[in-house]
Amino acid sequence: MKVNSVVVFGAGRFGSALAKELFIEDIEVMVIDNDEEKIQEISPYVTTAIIADVLDEGAIKELGLSNFDVAVVAIGSNLEASIVAAVEAKEYDIPMIYAKAGTDMQSRILKKVGVDQVIYPEIELGERLARSISGKSIIEYIHFSEEYSIVEINAPQNWSGKSLKELDVRNKFNINIIAIRKKNKTVVSPSASEKIEKGDSLIVIGEDQYLRKMEKHA
């Protein structure tokens, strides 16, 4: 699905950073928050910034939510407001709904009211920093479900000069290499004959348990 428009509920640090980045990518962005100061701060960096309380059903009806492709519920600690925002997004048939959560309990509740994907910004940032501090070979880690992720990882040194067929990572690690980033190009959907070279990074997809297993060999 091509995303042309996103509505972000909540103009805190996470919601604002997300909204600004989406707007830079030429996506129409509307931010909703009941804090006038936050709306004034974000207003120059998005398409539309609205002062509204998600608990005010009448105010939400005026916003034209059915026109958006994606909703992101980025409200902080107010679980009631997060639930209401998610329910409103669902009722207006927004195709994809993301929501920020801080605990597993919040995640379960948000999923029950129709959220498609729950994100844990603080946890994921902590995991990324831990990998950086520990010197692990993981470059980037993107969760797209509770069990599956896409990872960019430095190719193990002992893989240099070997083809994907020789390495047989699908059978050995239960993962798939979907791209190889080389010094001057990126090879997407590499063939079995494609060879790994020194300095390559691999973009792989798989279950988290198998990605961790592969990381130990990197």
N, C-alpha and C positions, 0 to 999 in steps of 0.2 A: 504493500500500500504506500503510495506516495503521500507524504505528509506536507500539506500546505498551510495548515493553521493549527495552533495549539492554545488551549486555555490553561493557565496556571493559577490554581487556588493557593494563595499564600505568597507574600512578598518578603519573607524572611531571607536569610543568607542563601539558603539552598535554592529556594524558588526564584529569587532575583538573579542569581548566577546562571541558573538554567535558562531563564527567560532571555537574558542578555545574549547568551551564546546562540540560542535558537534564532533570535532576531538577526544576528550577524550572518547566519546561514540563510537569510532571505525567507524565513518562515514568518507568517503572520502570527503575532503573539498578543494575547490579551491576558493581563494579570489582574486578579481580583483579591482585594484585602480590605479589612475594615479599619486599618490604621492609615489615616490620612498622610502622615509623615512618610511612611514607607512608600505609599503610592506616588507621592511627589518625587521621591528619590528615584524610583524606577521609571517614571513616565517618559523621560527623554530617550530611553534605551529600548522601548518596545512599541508595538503598533498602538495598543490601547491599554490604559491603566485605569481601573474602575474602583472607586471606594464603595464597597458593598459588604454586607454581612451575609455569609452563606446560610445562616439560620433564618434569614428574612426571605421567605419563599416568594413574596411579591417582587422584591428587588431582583432576584435571580431570574424570574420570568422575563424581565426586560432585556436580558443580555444576549439573547439569540444563541444559546449554547448549541443548538442543533446544527449550527453551521461549522462546527469545529471537527477536525479529524482526530485529535488526541486531547485528552485531559490529563493534567498532572496535579494531584492533590499533594501540595507541599506545605500543608499546615503543620505547625510545630506540635505542641503537647496537647492541644485541644482535640481529643479523640472524637467527641460529639460532632464538632465542626467538620472533621475529616470524613466521618461517616455520612453526614448530610451532603457534603460536596460530592462524594462518590455516588451516592444515590441519585442526586440531581443529574450528574453526568450520564448515568445509566438511563435515567428516564428520558433524557433528551437524545438518546441513541448515538452518543459519541462512540465511534467504533473501538477506540483503544483507551483504556484508563490505567494510569500509573498512580501509585500512592506511596508516600513516604511513611515509614513505620519505625518505631524505636524498639519494639519488643515483638516476640513471636505471637503473643496474645493479640496485639494490635493487628498484626499481619493476618491472623486467622479471621478476625472480625471484618476487616476490610475486604478480604476475599469473599466472605459470605454475602456482602452487599453488592458484589459485582466488579470489584477491582480485578483487572487482568494480570497486572504484575506489581508486586510490592517491592520497594527498594529500601535498603538500609544504608543511607549515605555515610553515617559515622562509622559503621562496622566495616563497610567496603573501603573507606579511606584508611582506617586502621590497618586492615589486612594489606593494603597496597604499601603503606609506610613500613610495615613489618618486613615485607619482602625486600624493600629497598635497603633497610638497615642490615638485614641478615645476608645481603649479597646474593640472594637467589637469582636465578637466570630469567625469572618471569619479568617481561617488560610491561605488559598490559594485561589486565584481567577483567573481562566483561561478563557479568552474570546476566543471562537472559531467561533463566527459570531457576527454581530451587535446586535443580540437580545438574543443569547443563551450563557450560560457559564457553566463551571464545577467548583464547589466550594467545598472546604473542610472546614467544620464548626464543632465547638465543639457541641456535642449533648446537648440540653437544659437539665438542671438538673431535671425538672419535667417529662422528658421522661424515666428516669431510671426505669428499671423493666418492661417496657411496650414493647409489640411486635409491629412489623411494621403494623400488621393487626389492632391492637388497635389504633395506632396513625393515620392510614389512611392518610398519608401525601400527597399521590397522589391526593386525592379528596379535602383535606383541603387547600393545598398550590400549587397544579398544578406542582409538581416537582417529580422527581424520585430519590430514594436513590440507587446508583449503587454499593456502597461498604461501609462497616463499618470497620474502623480501630480500633482494640482493642489493649490491652497492649502487647499481644504476638502473634497476628496474624491479618490478614486482610481478612474479609469475603466478597468475590466478588459475586455480584448478590444475595444478601441475600433473603431468603425465607420469606414469610409473618409471619411465626412463630418465626423468629429471634428476640431476645430481645435486647434492648438497655441497656448497663451497664454504670455505673458511670465512667467517664473518656474516653468514646468512642468519636471518631470523625467520622463524616459522610461525605461521598463524594457524592454529589448530582448534578444532571443536570436539567436545566430548563431555562425558560425565565428569563432575568434579573429582570423584574418587580416582579415576584413571588419569586425569590431568596431574593430580598430585603424585601419582606413581611415576609418571613420565618425568616430572620435575626432578625427582631424586636421581634420575639417570643423566640429567643435563649438566 
